[in-house]
Amino acid sequence: MLKTKLFDFALSLLAMLPLIWLQKIGHLLGLSFWYFKGRMARVTMENIELCFPNMSPEDKIRLARNSLVNTGKTTLETIFMWKASHRGCLGKIAAIENEEIVSSALAKGNGLVFIIPHLGNWELINHYLGSKYSLTHMSLPFRHPGINELITQYRARSGTNFVEANQSGIKAQLQVLRSGGAVGTMPDQEPAVHTGSFSTFFGNDALTSELISGYVNKTDAKTVLAYCQRNGEHFQVIFHEIDMTADVSQSMNKAIENVILKVPEQYLWSYKRFRTRQAGEPERYQLPQGAIRRAVENIVNRLLLHLSRCFRSGARALIASPIARLMILLNLKPARVSGVNIALCFPEKSDEQRKELLHSSLTEFTKTGLELGTIWNSSEGQLTNSQLSVEGLEHMSAGSTLVLTPPLGAREMVFRYLGGHYHCTEYYHHAPSTTIDNLIREQRTRMGIKLVEHDHNGVATLRQELTRGHVVTLCPDQQPRLRTGEFVPFFGVPALTATVLAELLQSHKPQVVFGVSIREGHRFRIHFHPLNYENTNNVDTLLRQMTSQLEHIITPHIEQYRWSDKRLNIRPVGQRKLY
């Protein structure tokens, strides 16, 4: 409630400024985006490199900087479009171009789909299309419920009816089209990972929504591209007809390309348009964080690792519980994500039981973090003293072995053991933080573990290592971020699961074990549990068998599982986002 009120108050103060001053502030904001070289600047530069490979380096830099300046202007202009009067907003539109296209399309009586790219100011165009054509527009809700409700109220003044990007929103837009009305979509955003199809956009494969092609096929609606170009303090609304006789998604992307080329600096290049890749392709936007941030984080992380070694196991256990309670009290990300996962996976538990599990799991999560310095930097003798036993080594006999390493207990202890006793290769997914990622890579190298990436080359290396009779490891419950994987139940909830496990089982039939290190008091017991699976070519069956056995391993030590991971981030078609 307080956050919503502060948000509204801040916007109200800024809205007292004339639009020209908001644009000036936005200009400075955009320059700060560029010169601080944060995420937006890095994504913008990568997109421009991808889309304009033949442009000179100087022109690419100039375009990236100008694009961020225009993004800054759009950000501040949005405040005006939300808070100023409807008439005042319309008064900023100085010209309309090609509007006869709209009249002609509506006259057909089959409805009209406005395709609205992130070009110019897409909030202002809602005022025009809403007042002139009673637009029903699809939009994504903001994460904060209170702020989302507030923005919905702001936008209601535009005359546009907004519906959410879900099944109910699709039904609402179809009804409008069947009655001959107008709807709007912004199709230059990526749809959910397991929806849409890949079409070319500036020479690159881009996951593209099939929503518009569905509308056209079901209603025979016409399509018109619309955008609101910035010309100083005023704007020009421009319409373009799109020929949808060929492939709808490809025709649409080509039409969006053509208008972007007219004013490329006004396009939102800071959006990760090409994030979802075909299965096996290298990921994009693996961008290093800024040098200053990396330096600060490196100092802090290494200091924390050093301090953690100063704590004895009893002291670590003593401080972990209050840290967990603080995370819950402040509603920090690990607590929020853990709470969502626990509520979904254990609906049969009472509220009190779920709260208890939340606290105990965050306590164990904190202990795991505090143990890293000791596990990574202790001598072999010191490490052996902290181990109660190593069980199941008979399943690690000579021959190729695939070790599944879920985030349960002290996972790094398993890697330390494997690196010290076997020729080991890990199917590694980078950490979001550049500093932490570099730190993990450094430690894996010290352990003697080779890392391969989540792509075709990485999988090929895993196959080679198995053929040579070596050990390879992968995390069985890490959600694949590429367009791959299958949904299988994880504690009763559909969870996207990587298919690489099934592919390796089918092709090489290695020994497969779960490798976990369970905390017992102040020491650890390493277990290698064999995976019992049917020899089948059915990927779904193999993944279900693996996940079912993983649940049985997790359940006795449920508080030691890392519930703070966004395990259920990618959802089946039609299901809402969780985090």
Secondary structure, DSSP 8 states (H G I E B T S, - for coil): -HHHHHHHHHHHHHTTS-HHHHHHHHHHHHHHHHHTT-HHHHHHHHHHHHH-TTS-HHHHHHHHHHHHHHHHHHHHHHHHHHHS-HHHHHTTEEEEESTHHHHHHHHTSS-EEEE--SBB-TTHHHHHHHHHH--EEEE---SSHHHHHHHHHHHHTTT-EEEESSHHHHHHHHHHHHTT-EEEE-TTS---TTSSEEEEETTEEEEE--HHHHHHHHH--EEEEEEEEEETTEEEEEEEE---SS-HHHHHHHHHHHHHHHSGGGB-TTS-TT-S-BTTS--S------HHHHHHHHHHHHHHHHHHHHS-HHHHHHHHHHHHHHHHHTT-HHHHHHHHHHHHH-TTS-HHHHHHHHHHHHHHHHHHHHHHHHHHHS-HHHHHHTEEEEE-GGGG-SS-EEEE--SBB-HHHHHHHHHHHS-EEEE----SSHHHHHHHHHHHHHHTEEEE-SSHHHHHHHHHHHHTT-EEEE-TT----SB--EEEEETTEEEEE-SHHHHHHHHH--EEEEEEEEEETTEEEEEEEE------S-HHHHHHHHHHHHHHHHGGGGGGB-TTS-TT-S--TT-----
